Amino acid sequence: MSTLHIVVCIKVVPKPEEIAVDQETMLLIRDGVRSEINPPDMNAIEMALKLKDQYGGRISILSMGPLFFADYLRAPLAMGADHIYLMSDRQFGGADTLATTYTLAAGIRKLGNVDLIFCGEESSDGATGQVPAGLAEWLGINQLTQMDEVVIDPKKKLARGRREIKGGHLTLETPFPVVISAKTACNEPRFMDYTIKPWAFEEGRITIWRREDLEVEDDHIGLSGSPTRVSGLKQAPGRSRQRKFLKGNPAEIANQLGKILQATS
Ligand SMILES: Cc1cc2nc3c(=O)[nH]c(=O)nc-3n(C[C@H](O)[C@H](O)[C@H](O)COP(=O)(O)OP(=O)(O)OC[C@H]3O[C@@H](n4cnc5c(N)ncnc54)[C@H](O)[C@@H]3O)c2cc1C
């Protein structure tokens, strides 16, 4: 029985068309907006599932966020992951990447015996791309970033990753445990398996961790653990679209179009 233990860090993000910012707190409005699993995290899930197909073991999904994240996180279970751990507490709210990575690291330590930690390359809302490296730093372990392919030798506890570089590829090798971020769109995430979907949506598939369940310092989590402050936010003016029907024969219409393009360029 393989003891391989893989963790995939998943963020649930507002759908792009729903992104809005609370003008008072300067924080993203998350409650009540249509959300989705951060698209690059689907590539991280698929990378982990491919290794589980080959070597067995188990996949734990780890996420930090509000309780409504829970239902979005069940989809990876229906793809083949084993259990969800959601770290959710008001005290975790408003975290910048320093506080987020500190809290995720505490979650990884609580899981214990973790060999590989997969992340997406970046989130579609904060998009700092800082979390994989920050996580490796707090855990004091190696990292392989923006990998488009990962192979492992579970017996030797070694991981080898490939990253695209100008004119070729770079191959990196490191012992377990390691944080790996998956290059966005590096693979085709599989569909949910409808024979296991009912299992994925049953009770008992999700463990919720509150502040008191984790070994963390209060001044390192949430807003109090975040040196980054959003001091101001300006919404870029949207471009309004106009529609104008041009009348006349083709030559006249081409002429009118030429004048409009000149005037607007
Ligand atoms: C518009 C905007 C701008 C921001 N700018 C900054 C900033 O400049 N500096 C700063 O410190 N913070 C910033 N933040 C806050 C930051 O988004 C959060 O700290 C967030 O939790 C982590 O950063 P990220 O979204 O950039 O993650 P990234 O580093 O872009 O995410 C990479 C990967 O890390 C994993 N991951 C990220 N967040 C979580 C999570 N909550 N749970 C599980 N896995 C996760 C996922 O696998 C993800 O694919 C910003 C937030 C917003 C909405």
The ligand as an SDF file (V2000), in Angstrom:
LIG
                    3D

 53 58  0  0  0  0  0  0  0  0999 V2000
   -6.7660   42.4270   -6.4300 C   0  0  0  0  0  0  0  0  0  0  0  0
   -5.9000   41.8700   -5.3140 C   0  0  0  0  0  0  0  0  0  0  0  0
   -4.5950   42.2670   -5.1810 C   0  0  0  0  0  0  0  0  0  0  0  0
   -3.7810   41.7430   -4.1480 C   0  0  0  0  0  0  0  0  0  0  0  0
   -2.5010   42.1570   -4.0660 N   0  0  0  0  0  0  0  0  0  0  0  0
   -1.7180   41.6410   -3.0850 C   0  0  0  0  0  0  0  0  0  0  0  0
   -0.3550   42.0480   -2.9670 C   0  0  0  0  0  0  0  0  0  0  0  0
    0.1480   42.8350   -3.7560 O   0  0  0  0  0  0  0  0  0  0  0  0
    0.4020   41.5090   -1.9670 N   0  0  0  0  0  0  0  0  0  0  0  0
   -0.1090   40.6290   -1.0900 C   0  0  0  0  0  0  0  0  0  0  0  0
    0.6200   40.1590   -0.2090 O   0  0  0  0  0  0  0  0  0  0  0  0
   -1.4020   40.2070   -1.1730 N   0  0  0  0  0  0  0  0  0  0  0  0
   -2.1970   40.7060   -2.1500 C   0  0  0  0  0  0  0  0  0  0  0  0
   -3.4880   40.2950   -2.2500 N   0  0  0  0  0  0  0  0  0  0  0  0
   -3.9950   39.3230   -1.2720 C   0  0  0  0  0  0  0  0  0  0  0  0
   -3.7130   37.9360   -1.8070 C   0  0  0  0  0  0  0  0  0  0  0  0
   -4.5090   37.7360   -2.9150 O   0  0  0  0  0  0  0  0  0  0  0  0
   -4.0600   36.8910   -0.7730 C   0  0  0  0  0  0  0  0  0  0  0  0
   -3.1210   36.8960    0.1900 O   0  0  0  0  0  0  0  0  0  0  0  0
   -4.1600   35.4690   -1.3350 C   0  0  0  0  0  0  0  0  0  0  0  0
   -4.6820   34.6130   -0.3980 O   0  0  0  0  0  0  0  0  0  0  0  0
   -2.8710   34.8750   -1.8110 C   0  0  0  0  0  0  0  0  0  0  0  0
   -2.3070   35.5520   -2.8340 O   0  0  0  0  0  0  0  0  0  0  0  0
   -2.6350   35.3370   -4.3820 P   0  0  0  0  0  0  0  0  0  0  0  0
   -4.0980   35.2970   -4.6050 O   0  0  0  0  0  0  0  0  0  0  0  0
   -1.8830   36.3650   -5.1000 O   0  0  0  0  0  0  0  0  0  0  0  0
   -2.0450   33.8900   -4.6450 O   0  0  0  0  0  0  0  0  0  0  0  0
   -0.9410   33.3380   -5.8080 P   0  0  0  0  0  0  0  0  0  0  0  0
    0.3880   33.3370   -5.2050 O   0  0  0  0  0  0  0  0  0  0  0  0
   -1.2040   34.1260   -7.0490 O   0  0  0  0  0  0  0  0  0  0  0  0
   -1.5750   31.8910   -5.8950 O   0  0  0  0  0  0  0  0  0  0  0  0
   -0.7400   30.8460   -6.3290 C   0  0  0  0  0  0  0  0  0  0  0  0
   -1.3060   29.5410   -5.8410 C   0  0  0  0  0  0  0  0  0  0  0  0
   -1.2750   29.4820   -4.4110 O   0  0  0  0  0  0  0  0  0  0  0  0
   -2.3940   28.7290   -3.9250 C   0  0  0  0  0  0  0  0  0  0  0  0
   -3.2330   29.6060   -3.0700 N   0  0  0  0  0  0  0  0  0  0  0  0
   -3.3340   30.9650   -3.0700 C   0  0  0  0  0  0  0  0  0  0  0  0
   -4.2270   31.3800   -2.1330 N   0  0  0  0  0  0  0  0  0  0  0  0
   -4.7100   30.2550   -1.5350 C   0  0  0  0  0  0  0  0  0  0  0  0
   -5.6790   30.0070   -0.5160 C   0  0  0  0  0  0  0  0  0  0  0  0
   -6.3260   31.0090    0.0930 N   0  0  0  0  0  0  0  0  0  0  0  0
   -5.9310   28.7000   -0.1640 N   0  0  0  0  0  0  0  0  0  0  0  0
   -5.2750   27.6810   -0.7820 C   0  0  0  0  0  0  0  0  0  0  0  0
   -4.3470   27.8400   -1.7700 N   0  0  0  0  0  0  0  0  0  0  0  0
   -4.0750   29.1110   -2.1390 C   0  0  0  0  0  0  0  0  0  0  0  0
   -3.1640   28.2530   -5.1690 C   0  0  0  0  0  0  0  0  0  0  0  0
   -2.6710   26.9990   -5.5670 O   0  0  0  0  0  0  0  0  0  0  0  0
   -2.7730   29.3090   -6.2020 C   0  0  0  0  0  0  0  0  0  0  0  0
   -2.8570   28.8590   -7.5380 O   0  0  0  0  0  0  0  0  0  0  0  0
   -4.3140   40.7980   -3.2540 C   0  0  0  0  0  0  0  0  0  0  0  0
   -5.6460   40.3730   -3.3890 C   0  0  0  0  0  0  0  0  0  0  0  0
   -6.4220   40.9090   -4.4030 C   0  0  0  0  0  0  0  0  0  0  0  0
   -7.8270   40.4180   -4.5540 C   0  0  0  0  0  0  0  0  0  0  0  0
  1  2  1  0
  2  3  1  0
  2 52  2  0
  3  4  2  0
  4  5  1  0
  4 50  1  0
  5  6  2  0
  6  7  1  0
  6 13  1  0
  7  8  2  0
  7  9  1  0
  9 10  1  0
 10 11  2  0
 10 12  1  0
 12 13  2  0
 13 14  1  0
 14 15  1  0
 14 50  1  0
 15 16  1  0
 16 17  1  0
 16 18  1  0
 18 19  1  0
 18 20  1  0
 20 21  1  0
 20 22  1  0
 22 23  1  0
 23 24  1  0
 24 25  2  0
 24 26  1  0
 24 27  1  0
 27 28  1  0
 28 29  2  0
 28 30  1  0
 28 31  1  0
 31 32  1  0
 32 33  1  0
 33 34  1  0
 33 48  1  0
 34 35  1  0
 35 36  1  0
 35 46  1  0
 36 37  1  0
 36 45  1  0
 37 38  2  0
 38 39  1  0
 39 40  1  0
 39 45  2  0
 40 41  1  0
 40 42  2  0
 42 43  1  0
 43 44  2  0
 44 45  1  0
 46 47  1  0
 46 48  1  0
 48 49  1  0
 50 51  2  0
 51 52  1  0
 52 53  1  0
M  END
$$$$
